[in-house]
Amino acid sequence: MNLFNRVFTIVSLVVLTLFGVATLVTPGAVLLFINSTASFIHVSVFAGASDAGRIAVRLLLAIVFIAMVLMLMWLETRRGGSRHVDVAKSSGGQIRIHTSDVEERIAQQVDAISGILTCRVRVNERDRAVIAKLEVQSAPGVDLVAKGEEVAAITRIVVQDQLGLKLKEKPVVTMRSSKPKPIAETPAKSSRNNAVNTNDAPGSDKA
């Protein structure tokens, strides 16, 4: 959302600057352009519409415009997730842990599980609690359900027992099994196959 805010702000400022400068320098030309645009829309869009129809369309467009502005204001002012989480079991002071450290600790513990090849962890803070989402790739033939339960249990242990944080909800674990690699042909087997092909070739029989 921060990127959208920057782009939207820059574009809006550029448009307002150009419009403001044009209005101050040549107000008559700007008014003529606005009048011509309004007349074109009236002729091309509302030519066959009644007065009630035109008013209804204008009210609908006004409602849509207000809804878009309110949505942008809500997205701008709503509270985003913090990058720090308060330790719930701390008694000596307010201790906060960065979410990146929580992600790293969970990834270390999950990577140590047998049958796990890669692990991608995403931790967010909400209401001073942790929301953990994991994308895990396992070795071929691993029971995905059982291994997912083990990954979720390790995540809860790291967050609650080791770091003393709260879990907002159960960890979300997405399991994916890697495809088995094809068995490479050994050099000895390849040599035997070449020998067989040579003996079977025409003219290879001894007289």
N, C-alpha and C positions, 0 to 999 in steps of 0.2 A: 504493500500500500504506500510505503514511503516513496518508491520510484514513481508511482502514478501521481502522487501529490506533487512531486517536483516537476514532472512533465506538464501536468495540468496547470500548475502555477506559472511556469515559464510561458506556455502557450497563451494563457489568459493575459498575462502582462504584455506580451508582444502585441496581441490583437488590440487590447485597450490602448496601448501606446500609439499604435498606428492610427486607430480611430480617433483618439484624442487630438493628435497632431493634425490630422486631416480636417477635423472639425474646427480647430482654432485657426488654421491657415486659410481654408476655403470652406466656410460654413455653408455657403449657397450651393456649392457642388455636392456636398454631403447630403443636404436636405433634398436636392433634386434626385440624387441616387436612391435615397430611402423612399421618396414618393414614387419613383419609377418602379422600384421593386415591389412596393405594396400594390400598385396598380396592376402589375403583371400577375402577381399571385391572385388578386381579386378576379381578374379576367380568366385566367387559365384554370383556377381551382374552384372558385365559387361562382362561376358564370351561370350555371343552371340551378344553383341552390337558392332556397328561400331565405328570408331574413332569420327565421328561427333555426334553420339548418346551419347558417353561418355562425350564429351565436353559439350553438351547441358545439361546433367544431372548435371555435376559439376557446370556449370554456374547457373542453377536453385537453387541448394543447396547454392551456394555463395550468391545469391540474398536473399534467405530466411534467411540466417544467418545475413546478413547486416540489413535486415528489423527488425529482432528481436532485434539486438543491438540498432538500432535507436529508436525503440519503448521503450525499457528499459531506454534509455537516456532521452527520452521525458517525461516518467512517473516520472523519478527522478528529472528533472529540472523544470517541470511545476509548476506553482504557485498554491498551495492548498488554500482552504478557511481558512480565519482567524477565531479565536475563539472570536474575539471582533468586534463590529460594532460601527462606529462613529455616534454620535447623529447629525442629520441634522439641527435641530433648535437651536443648541447651538451658542451663540454669545459671551460668556465670555471666551471661551477657547475650546480646543479639548477634548470633553468628549466621552469616549468609554464605552460600556456596554458589558459584557460577554454574549455570546449566551446562556449559561445555565440559566442566570437570565431572559433572554427573554422567554425561554422555560417555566420556572417556573411561570412567570407572566401570560402567555397565558393559561397554564394548570389550574391555579387558577380560572381565569375568565370563562373558558369553563366548568369546573366542576360545577360551580354555576348555569349553565343553567338547567332549569327543563327538566327532561327526559334523561339527560346524566348520564351514569353510570361510565365510565372510559374514560380517554383522555390521549393519548400519543403524545407528541409534539417533533418535530425535527427541529431545526433552524440552518441554515448555512449562512455564509457571502459570498457575491460575489459582487465585484465592490462597496464596501461600502454600500451595501443594504442587506436586509434580504430575505431569502427564507424559508418559513414556510410550513412544511408538518405535518398533523395531522391524527392520527388514533383514531376514536371516536366510542365508543360503546354506543348505546342508549337503553332505555327500550323497551319492546315489545309493538308493536302497534304504535310507533312514526313515523310520516311522515319523512322519511329519507332525502328527498330532501329539505323540508322546514327547518328541523333541521340543515342540512348541510349548508344552506345559512346563518342561524343564527350564526353558529360556525365561518364561514368565516368572517362575519361582525364583530363579537367580536374580532377575530384575527386582523383584520385591525385596529380596534379602539385601541387595546392595543399597537400594533407596531407603528402606525403613530401618534395617538393623545396622548396617555399616555406616551410613551417612546421617541417620537420625532424621530423615525427611518424611513428609507425609505424601501419600499417593492420592491424587484426586479421584482416580478411577483405575480399574485394572489395566495392566500393560497390554497394549495392542501389538501382537506379534504376527507378522506376515511371513510365512514359511515358503521357501522355494527350493526345490531339489535340483541339483545340477545334473546334467546329462552324463552318462558314463562315457568315458573315452574309448574309442575303438582300439582293439589290441593290435599293436604293431607287429608285423611279421619279422621273426628273428632272422639273422643272417644265415644260420645253418639251414633253416627251413627254406629260405630263398634259394640257397645254393643247390639243395636237393631238387627243387622244382625246376631250376635251370638245367640240371643234369638230365632229368627226365625228359624235358622238352628237346634236348639235344639228341638223346637216344631215339626218340620217336620221329625225328625229322627224316625225310626221304634221303636215301643214300648213306645213312649212318650205319647200316648193318655191315658187318665185316664179311668179306668173301670167304 
